[in-house]
């Protein structure tokens, strides 16, 4: 028989890894609760047209897309925002604004697998829909900052920009939107020479090309001086200056909250739907973004809704898990802390099951010996599995409505009444 393996770019999470991932997911849910976001669940499979509409060429070419049995072109979701925008446009169009939603789940892109990049990956996604104010953008930055703190990460940096700066310059030059999108895709890959060549072919002036070339060189953590430097370069582009002032307002709102921010004027993201601030989060140990997001004010309208401003962020849960492991961050994971229960002979199995079920009814986790091992071997197995306590169900003790409770760390045991067993185990932290 041939050996079956996971598909390339897919992976199994073993119990300890799953525990860490679920712990990180739990932190995301706690952040959602603190900021008033409500959870929604959207389909893993959506129409290709919906997902491709503003995904960007890079994402479009890497989607898992196929025809279903009805002949419809469908795809596995490569990100969450399009599905949320559809939901708001179609189902939640009359909800009072702002709408705060979040979702957690798996996503799929046919990327080349490498460290921190898989074809199936996990995200928590937060969307604030209905406000065009800087306060909404600042909330997305602050909740992301709180999430990074909650999982124990150190030294993380927010890389920020405003896509309206470059879009305004390109638009003033008469560069068509399709060419703008292709240029920004190249800039996202740091292929700046190719982007400038494309813009030149699209009709951009030498002044424009010089401005863009100088813009991509501007980056740094001294926010005010960097913003002033950008403003000098773009003063002839009125809408770009307006975009820059919007970015300055957002960063001013978060200034007192100790975010480690780097402004990178030439920064672009691969998705085409962004209209305002864009950002990503990095740690020094990894050259991949742990989170990314921005403002998208035209996506809901594109899917048939009313013109609706929106801003959001996606947190890469499995990437954050990798960063936590790289930094040895002290994130507590919920480990199985079950007591073991051993019936000392086969005839006592019904009584063992009864006691185990009684304990579970009281909320006490129990792993019962089901392999038919002798008591000595069963105790060795319980120790190997890390069971802190073992309940031994024996004939003699049962005549007195009791069992033996063994402390596996102290190698001590005592006889306890069955009616007291659940409380004792709870008091011991089981």
N, C-alpha and C positions, 0 to 999 in steps of 0.2 A: 504494500500500500504506500502511495506517495505521501511525503510529508507536507502538510499544509502550513503555510506561514501567513502572517498578516500581509496585506497588500503594501506595496512601497508607499511610504508617506503616511501610513496608518500605524497605530500602535495600541497595544494593550496597556492599561494602567493596572499594576499590581496593587494589593490592598494598602500598603503604606503610601504609595503614590496617590491612590484614589483618596485616601484619608487627607493628604496634604491639599489636593485639588479641591476637595469638598470644604476644607477649612477655609481656603481662600475664597471660595464661592460664598461661604457663610459670612465672611467679612464684607463682601459686596452687598449681600442682602441687608446687613446691618447698616451700611452706608445708605442704602435705598430707604430704609425705615427712618433714618435720622433726617433725610432731606425731603421726605414725603413722596417718594416715587412708588407707583403701583406696578405690580408685575403683570405682564402679558406673555402669552405663548403664541408664537407665529409658526406657520408650517415650515418644515425643512425644505419642502419642494414648492417652488413658485413658478409662475410663467416666465419663460426666458425673457420675453419682452419687458416685463416689469424689472427684473434684476439687471438687464443689460442697459436700460434707458440712460442712466447717468453713472454707470459703474466705472467708466474709463477703459481704454483699450487694453491695458495690462490685465485688468480683472476679467474683462469680457473674454479674452483669449484663453483664460485659465479656469473658466467655469466648467463644472461637470454638467454638460448640457446634452439632452437627448430627446427623442420623440417618444411620448408615451403610447399606450395601446390605442388611444383615441386619435393619434396622429398630431397631437398638440406638442409644440416645442416647449419643454420645461427644463428647469435646472435646479441643482442643489444650491441653497443660498450661500453666496460667498461672503455676505455681510448682512447685518440686521436692518440698517437704516431704511432701505427701500421698502421692506415689509412693514415697518412702523409707519412710514409715510403713506403707504396704501391703506393701512388700518385707519389712520386719522382721516384720510381723504374720503373713505367710503363709509366706515362704520361709526367713527367718533366725531363726525363733522360738526355736530351740534353740541358737543361737550363744552362746558365753560373753560375758557383759557385762563392761565396756562394749563396745559396737560403735561403731567410728569409721568413718564412710563419707563420701565426697565425690563429687560429680558436677559436670560442666561441660557446658553446652549452651544451646540457644535455647529461649525461652519466648514465649508469645503472649497478648496482651490487647488488646481493642479500645478502647484509650485514644485520647484526642484528641492527635494528634502535636504535640509542642513540643520545645524544646531539652532534650535528655537523656531524652526520653520517646518511645519508638517502640512499634509494635504487635508487632514482633519484636525481642526483646532477649536479651542474653547474661548468664549468671550462673555463678559457681562457688558450690556449695552444700556446706556442711559440717554434719554431724549427729553428735552424741555421744549415744548411746542406751543407757539402762540405769542411769544414775546420777541420783539426786535431790540430790546434794551441791553446795554452793556452788563447790567446786573445779572441777566440770564447767562451770558457767556462766562461771567466771573463765577457763577454757581457751579458750572460744569468743571471749571478749573479747580475750584475749592473742594468739590466732592471727590475728584480724582486724587488730589493731594491727601485728603483724609484717608482714602482707600490705601494709597501707597504707605502711609504711616501705619495704618491698622495692620498690615501684613508684615511690618517690621523692616521695610527696606530703608537703606541708608544711601545718601549721595545721589539720589535720583534728580534729574534735571528736566525741566519743561522747555522744549524747543518751540518757540512760537513765531508766528508771522500773521499776515493778513493777506489773503489771496486777492482781495480787492485792489491792492497796490499794483500788482503786476497786471491783473485783468484790465484795470483802468488805463494803464499805459498802452497795453496792446490794443484796446478798443479805440483809443484816441488816434492810433496810427491806422485804423481801418483793418486790422488783422481779423480775419473771419474767426468765428468761435471754434470751428473745427481745428483750425491751425493753432489757435490759442491752446486748445486742449492737448494737441500733440506736443507743443513746446513745453507745456507744464509737465507732461509725462516724462519728457527728456530731462527736465530740471529735477524732477523727483528722483531720477536715477543719477543725478549729478553729471549728466552729459551736457554741460553748458555750451560747449562749442557747437555741438549738433543743434541745440535749441536756437542759438543765435543764427546759425545758417538757415534753419527753417523759417525763422522770423524775417530774415532778409528776403528769402524767396517769396514770403507772403506779403511783401510790400512795406515792411517797417523801415523807417528812415535811419540814417547813420546816427543821428542824435539819439533815437530810441535805443538802438543797439548798444551805443556807448553807455547810456543810462542803465540799461539792464545789466550790462557787463560789470559796471561799478556796484550796482545793487547787490549782486550775488557775492561780492567780496565783503559785505558789511555784516558782521555778526559779533555778538559779545554779551556779557552779562551785566554791563553797566547800562541799564535800560534807558535812562534819560539821555545819555550821550549818544547811544546808538540810534534812538528815535530822532534826535536832532540831526544826526548825520544823514539819515534817510531823507528827512524833510528837505534838506538843502538840495539833494539830488533830484527830487520829484516836484519842486515848487512850481514848475510849468504845467503840471498835470493836476488840475483842480480836484478831480474825483479821487485820484490816488492820495492826495493830501487829506481828503475827507476820510478815506479808509484808514490812513495812518493815525489820525486823531481818534478814531473809534478804537483802534488797538491801544493807544495810549490811555484812553479812558478805562478800558477793561483792566489793563495792568495796574493802573492806579487803584482800582477797587480791591485788588488782591495784595497790594503792596505791604499791608500791615500783617500779612499772614505767613510770612517767611517762605514763600515759594522760591525755589531755586530756578530762576528763569534765564534763558539765553534767547535773545532776539536774533533771528536769522532771516534777513530780508529776502534772500534767494530761495528760501525753503518752499517747497511745493509738495502736495500730497497727490497720490495717484487717482483718487476719485474725482469725477468731474462736477459733482453737485455743490461743491463748497462755494460760498459767496462772501464770507467774512473771515473772522479769525480761524486759523488752523494751528494745531499743536500736536506734538508727540512727546512721550516721556521715555527717558533712557536712564540706565544705570551704567557706571563705568565698566562693569565686568562683561557687558554684552553689547554687541553692535547691532542690536535689533530693538525696535520700539516696543515697549511694554504696553503702551496705550496710545491712542490717537483719536483726534476728533476735530470738530469745528462747526461753523455756522453754515446752514443750508436753507436759504429763504425761498427757494422756488421749487423744491421737490414735491411737496404736497400738492401744489397747483398742477404740476406736470401729470400727476396721477388722477386728476379730475376734481380735486378739492378746491376750496377757496384759497386765494393767496394767503399763505400762512408762514410766518417766520419760524425758524426752529434752529436749535443748536444741540449737539450731542457728542458723546464719546464712547469708544469701544475699548474695554480693558482686556488684554490678552491673558486669560487666566492661566493657561499652561506656560506662557512665557514668564508671567509673574512667579509661578511655581519654580521655574528654572532659576530665576533671579534670587528667589528666597534660598534655594539650595546653594547657589554660587556664593552668597553672602553668609551662609549659615545663620540666617535670620531666626530669632527665637520664636517662631510661630508654633503655637500649640496645635497639635492635631488630635482629633478625637480617636483614641485607640480603643479597640475592643477590650473591655475590662470585665469579662464575664467570669463568674464562678464556674468551676467544673463540678459535675455531679456523677458519682460512680456508685452503681448498685453492686454490692460485693459478690452477688451470684445471680445467675440468670432468673431464678424464680422470683427475685425481688425487683425485676424490671418494671412490672406494673406499678409498684409502690414508688419506685424511682421516678417514673414518668409523672405520677400524680403530684409528687413533691416539686418536681421541676416546673410543671404547669402552674402550680400554686404560686411559686416564686415569680414566674413571668407575669402572672396576673397582678402581682404587687409591684411590677416594674423592675424586677431584679433579673438581669440577663444571666442565662445559664446555658452552658454547653454540656450536654449529657454524653457520657461514654456510650458509643454505639458500635464499637468494633469487637466486642466480646473478649477484651483483654483481661488477664488476671489483674488483681488489685495493684500489685507492685508495678506492673508494666503501665497500667492506666495512670498511676500517680506520676511515673516518669514522663509519660506523654503530656499530662496536665502541666508539669513543670516546664517542659520544653516549649509549650505553647504560651507560657507566661501567665497562667491562671494564678491569681494571688491567693485564692482560697478554694478548697475542695470540700464538697459535701459527700460524706461516705454514708450510704444507706445500708445498714447491717441488720441481721435478724435480731440480735440481742437488744440493740437500741430501739428497734421498732416496737418491741414488746412494751417499752416504756414511753412510746410516742415521741421518740427522740432520734437524732442522727449525730454523727461525729462531724465536727467542723474543724478542718485542718488548715492552719496558716502555713503556706508553702515557703514563705521567706524565713519565718522564725523556726520552722520545723516543729511547731507545737500544735496540739489539738485538744479539743474539749468536746464534751457531750452537751448538746443544746436541745431544748424542746422544739419540735417542728413548728408549733404555733408562734414561737419567738424568732424563728430562723430568718424571715424576711427582714424584720426590723434590725436584727444584728448585722446582717450583710449590708443593709443600707447605711447603717452607722459606720461600717468599715469602709464605705466609699464605693461599694459595688452598685 
